[in-house]
Amino acid sequence: MVTSLFSALIVVASLALTMYIVSLLLSAAAEPLEQLWEYRRFEQHRRQASQSDIWLQSGAFDLALQSLRAGFYLHPVRQRRLSGEIVNHHAALLARLIALTHELCGGSVRLFSLARADRLLADRAELQRRFLRACELSSPAQQRQLLEQLERNSHDLRAALDQLFAEVQTIVRTRSAKATVARGH
């Protein structure tokens, strides 16, 4: 009887130890898998943005703008290197949008929504930097607060980008219509 009880305790202890080891292995694998997921998701946005060049070459301006707009990556990340790449990527997207508008409209164009979008992107970069710092310090309460702020920023940024891209479409269509009328007369 004592032997049976002792055997049962050893089996239970073995199962508990096995579960603990499995949980350690899973938690160790979770971070690299999450980083891989973040990087792949960012690469999809980067590919969508590069698709805009192909659309432009084929003359599909609206599709090019949609691809450029889809290139913005508005998800929080837990990798410092990737965070820096995203900031540079966003700056390149805004520069590409300005160059595209300048090229299609032939001259200087004032994009009133650009300043707001640029400010929100700068705010986002700062929030992301603070979020990464909170992750390093293992501060769950601060991480939650910063994730909420990043989500609000994403919402505001989506609206600002929608407004910016609508403004670009309107300007280019207006200028294109004027150029067509001027050539016709």
ZAMARGU-4260 file (C-alpha; in steps of 0.2 Angstrom, whole numbers, plus 5000, padded with zeros to 4 digits):
<rodrens>
0) 5000/5000/5000 | 5014/5012/5005 | 5023/5007/4989 | 5008/5011/4978 | 5006/5028/4987
5) 5024/5032/4984 | 5023/5026/4966 | 5008/5037/4963 | 5017/5052/4971 | 5032/5049/4960
10) 5021/5048/4944 | 5012/5065/4949 | 5028/5073/4953 | 5035/5067/4936 | 5020/5074/4927
15) 5021/5090/4936 | 5040/5092/4932 | 5037/5087/4914 | 5023/5100/4912 | 5035/5113/4920
20) 5049/5109/4907 | 5037/5109/4893 | 5030/5126/4898 | 5048/5133/4900 | 5052/5127/4882
25) 5036/5134/4875 | 5039/5151/4883 | 5057/5151/4877 | 5051/5148/4859 | 5037/5161/4860
30) 5048/5176/4859 | 5058/5171/4844 | 5041/5165/4835 | 5033/5182/4840 | 5048/5191/4832
35) 5047/5181/4816 | 5029/5184/4815 | 5031/5203/4817 | 5045/5203/4804 | 5035/5193/4791
40) 5020/5205/4794 | 5031/5220/4791 | 5038/5212/4776 | 5020/5210/4769 | 5018/5229/4771
45) 5034/5233/4763 | 5030/5222/4748 | 5013/5231/4746 | 5022/5248/4746 | 5034/5242/4733
50) 5019/5236/4722 | 5015/5254/4720 | 5030/5257/4708 | 5023/5243/4697 | 5006/5251/4697
55) 5013/5268/4693 | 5023/5261/4678 | 5007/5253/4671 | 4998/5270/4673 | 4986/5264/4687
60) 4988/5279/4699 | 4973/5274/4710 | 4980/5257/4713 | 4997/5264/4716 | 4990/5275/4729
65) 4981/5261/4737 | 4997/5250/4738 | 5007/5265/4745 | 4993/5267/4758 | 4994/5249/4762
70) 5012/5250/4765 | 5010/5259/4782 | 5014/5247/4797 | 5003/5252/4812 | 5006/5238/4824
75) 5017/5238/4839 | 5033/5228/4839 | 5044/5221/4852 | 5060/5222/4842 | 5071/5238/4843
80) 5079/5234/4826 | 5062/5232/4818 | 5055/5247/4826 | 5069/5258/4818 | 5066/5249/4801
85) 5048/5254/4802 | 5052/5272/4806 | 5063/5273/4791 | 5050/5264/4780 | 5037/5277/4785
90) 5048/5291/4781 | 5052/5283/4764 | 5033/5281/4761 | 5030/5299/4764 | 5044/5305/4753
95) 5038/5293/4739 | 5021/5301/4741 | 5028/5319/4740 | 5039/5314/4725 | 5024/5306/4716
100) 5013/5320/4719 | 5026/5332/4713 | 5030/5322/4697 | 5012/5320/4692 | 5007/5338/4696
105) 5022/5346/4689 | 5027/5358/4702 | 5025/5362/4720 | 5010/5355/4729 | 5004/5359/4746
110) 4998/5344/4755 | 4989/5351/4771 | 4987/5333/4779 | 5005/5329/4777 | 5010/5339/4793
115) 4997/5330/4803 | 5002/5313/4797 | 5020/5316/4799 | 5017/5322/4817 | 5007/5307/4821
120) 5021/5296/4814 | 5034/5305/4825 | 5022/5303/4840 | 5021/5284/4836 | 5040/5282/4835
125) 5041/5290/4852 | 5027/5279/4859 | 5035/5263/4852 | 5052/5268/4859 | 5044/5270/4876
130) 5035/5253/4874 | 5051/5244/4870 | 5059/5252/4886 | 5044/5246/4896 | 5046/5229/4889
135) 5065/5229/4894 | 5060/5234/4912 | 5046/5221/4913 | 5033/5234/4918 | 5016/5226/4913
140) 5006/5241/4919 | 5016/5253/4908 | 5016/5241/4894 | 4997/5240/4894 | 4996/5259/4895
145) 5008/5262/4881 | 4999/5249/4870 | 4983/5258/4873 | 4991/5274/4868 | 4998/5266/4852
150) 4981/5259/4848 | 4974/5277/4849 | 4988/5283/4839 | 4985/5270/4826 | 4967/5275/4825
155) 4971/5294/4823 | 4985/5289/4810 | 4974/5279/4799 | 4962/5294/4798 | 4976/5306/4794
160) 4983/5294/4781 | 4966/5292/4773 | 4964/5311/4773 | 4981/5313/4765 | 4979/5300/4752
165) 4961/5307/4748 | 4969/5324/4746 | 4983/5318/4735 | 4970/5309/4724 | 4960/5325/4723
170) 4975/5336/4718 | 4981/5324/4705 | 4964/5322/4697 | 4961/5341/4697 | 4978/5345/4690
175) 4976/5331/4677 | 4959/5337/4672 | 4966/5355/4670 | 4981/5348/4659 | 4969/5339/4648
180) 4958/5354/4646 | 4973/5365/4642 | 4980/5353/4629 | 4962/5352/4621 | 4961/5371/4618
</rodrens>
